[in-house]
Amino acid sequence: MFSVCEFGFYGDQIHTCITDDPDVVTRWIGDVERAFLLWLNRLVVGLDIEWRPNLEPSDAHPVATLQLCVGHDCLVFQILQAKYVPVSLRAFLANPTYTFVGVGIQDDATKLSDDYGLTLSRMVDLRALAMERFRNPSFGYMGLKKLVKVILRKELEKPKEITLSRWDDKELTARQAEYACLDAFVTFELGMILQAWLVGRARVGWCARANCIPNMISPILLRQVHS
């Protein structure tokens, strides 16, 4: 099963593929790698996951959806409903030249590893990156919604009834699909603005040291953030 939707966000139109079909995932990855062939060594991928809320101490629901976004193309993979996880996805996530960005991405990576044996080779946490770029520790305590407001100057709606909804249902609602898409899209946008691909290029993995993150944010953006 797969469907294609267009979601809008402040004038941007995000082409979104929603699927539980491993073959569709493989095609999406191939399309992205062909489209960005000349920039693969600095490819930034917005990443997010959703799962059925753990409301009881004994609950340990697995990841239900994996969202990836590059440019204006987003994939919402209903991984829990899929017959298997394609090799193409394993290779894509493990590619050490691609930079995956997210808020709390280390926790997401751990859950993907625990639930599906997936490995992220190179990841950058947007909170830590913003904290170093703007030399402001308050960014380390911000969630995605706040980062979007402060850095992108946009409002990202995150209604509780969607956040805490049944992400493990066989078919996502239109609101769930939009929520999943926009989270991945703004994550990608933040990664591009903060130049995540520059982080620790001499090594694989996340680098939190200030001296390995060049301060290349424009003076105009710095003034906006601190205003």
MOJOVEN-V268469 format. One line per field, one symbol per residue. burial: I if it has 24 or more other C-alpha atoms within 12 Angstrom, else O. Layout:
BEGIN
burial = ???
END
This chain:
BEGIN
burial = OIOOIOIOIOOOOIIIIIIIIIOIIIOIIOOIIOOOOOOOOIIIIIIIIIIOIOOOOOOOOIIIIIIIIIIIIIIIIIIIIIOOIIOOIIOIIIIIIIIIIIIIIIOIIOIIOOOIOIIIIIIIIIIIIIIIIIIOOOIIOIIIIIIIOIIIOOOIOOOOOOOOIIIIOOIIOOOIIIIIIIIIIIIIIIIIIIIIIIIIIOOOIIIIOOOOIIOOIOOOOOOOIOO
END
